[in-house]
Amino acid sequence: SAEQHIKKTMEERKSFLPHVLMLPWLALGHVIAQIELAKRLADRGLRVHLCSTPSILSCVKQRLQQEGYSAIETIDFRLPPTPGLPSHHESTSSLPPHLMLHLKKAFHSCRPALTDVLTTLKPDFIVHDAFPPWIPALAAELHIRSIQFITFNATAVSFYYSFFAKGTSTPSDSPLRAIKLQDYESRCIDRFLRKEKADMDAMGASPRSVETSEGILIFKTTRSLEGKFLDYVQELTGKEAMPVGILAPQHHQDQYFSHLPSEESAFVRWLESRKRASVVFVSFGSEYFMSGEEITEIALGLEMSEQSFIWVIRLAREEGEEEEAASKMERVVPSGFLERVKDKGMVVNGWAPQLAILSHPSTGGFLTHCGWGSLCEGMGCGVPFIALPLSIDQPINARLVVGELGLGVEVERGSNGEFRREKVAEAVRRVMVGEEGEELRKKAKDMAKRIKGEDHGGHVDELLRVMERM
C-alpha cells in the first residue's frame, strides 16, 4: 500500500530529513500543486513551510488542518503597495486581466520581504515557481539549495523554451512535431509569448527562468504521460527534468464524500440523484472570464446536447459591486435558459468542489479549457475530456491529452477559433452517449490506474534521492 511504501522510505531515510520552504506563484492552481507536493514531503518526515500572501494562506490553512496536515507550517509575506493594484488583490483569483502585470510587479518587488523569510527560517531547500526569476540567485547568496517546480507540463515548457531560445517552437527534429496547432492558436501563443517577454524585459527579468535555476527542474507530470517531452526539456535546457507525479489530492473516496463541508455536499447530493456517468462537469478554470458570446454558445450547446450538467461560470467582480450573484447570472446567460434547464442542469457562480464532482460515479465527462491542473484532476479521476482550449498553454495541453493520449474529443472550431453551439453539443454527445463514450471512459480509467501507481511514491522518492545528492 501507499502507506507501507512511505513508511519504508522514511525508515531508509531517517538521516536525511531536510527543511523545505515552498514558494508558489500567486495563482490557486500553482498553490494547490505545491501543497500536494508539500503533503508528500511531510508524509516522508520532512519539515515543510508554505510561504504565500495572507489571503492565500487564509484559504488553505483550514483545509490543511481538516486533512490532518497541520504539520505543514505557514509563513506569510505582504505585497508592497504597487501603483495600479488595489490592496485587496493578493492573488489571481477575481483579478481582472488588465491587472495581471501589476500583480507580477508587486511579487517581483518582494525580494526584501522574502529575504527576511529565508534568513529567519534558514531552510535547506526552497521549492519555487518560475516567477519571480531572482529566487535562485537569492537562495544561492543565502546558501540555500533551490529546485524549480514547473506546474505546466513538459510539453508546453519545451514549446515555450524552444520559442525563446531558438526562435521557433517546433524544430523539425523535436517530438513537438506531434503537437499540431491551428494558425489562430499559433498566432495567439506567439502574441502571448511576445507580451510575456516584453513584460519581463520591462521588469528587468528574464523570461527563461529555467536558465537561472539550479540544475534541477521538477514537473507536475509522470513518465507515462510525457516521457519523451521530459527528455526533450532536458536536451533543450541542460537541466535535469524530473516528474513528481500529477499530485492528485489523496483521499479515500467513501470517507471523502461523507466528510465534505455542507456547501460541497449539496453538489454530491445532486449527483446522487443522477445515473452513472450521465453528468457533464463544465468548468473553464479560475482565471478565464468568458465573453458573453462564448457563454451563450456553451449554454445553448449544453441545452442541445440534452445531457445533465454542472456548469461553473466565473463572473468578473468589480470593486464595490452589489448586484446579487443570481440576478447577474440571469443577465449573462441566454434569456430563459436557467428555467429551461432547471431539471437537467446546475449552474453556479465562481466555485464548485471540482475534485468531489470529478470523482463521483455519476460524472461521465469533463468539458474543460484544458488548464494543466484541471486535466491532471480529470486524469486522476479517470474522466474523459471534451476539450475547448481557450488561451496560453491550453491548445498544447489539448493536443497532448486528446491527440497523443486519446483521452477525449475536442470541440470543432472555426478558422479564428470561434465555436458554435452545434459543435459543443456534438462533442458532448460523443463523450456522453454511445460506444465511443464508453470506450473513452474505459481508456480514461486505465490511464488513471497507471498514473496513480506513479503518483503513489516512485517519483517523489526519486526527488528525495536527488535532493540528498544535492
NORLINFEN-V805555 format. One record per helix or strand. SS is the DSSP state (h for helix, s for strand). FROM is the first residue (numbers start at 0). TO is the last residue. If there is no record, write none. Layout:
ss: <SS:SS>
from: <FROM:FROM>
to: <TO:TO>
//
This chain:
ss: <h:s:h:s:h:s:h:h:s:h:s:h:h:h:h:s:h:s:h:h:s:h:s:h:h:s:h:s:h:s:h:s:h:h>
from: <1:18:27:46:53:72:96:110:124:134:144:153:174:182:208:215:222:239:252:261:278:291:307:324:336:344:353:362:371:384:393:407:420:433>
to: <11:22:42:51:65:75:107:120:127:140:149:165:177:201:211:218:236:242:257:271:282:304:312:331:339:348:357:367:380:386:403:409:431:468>
//
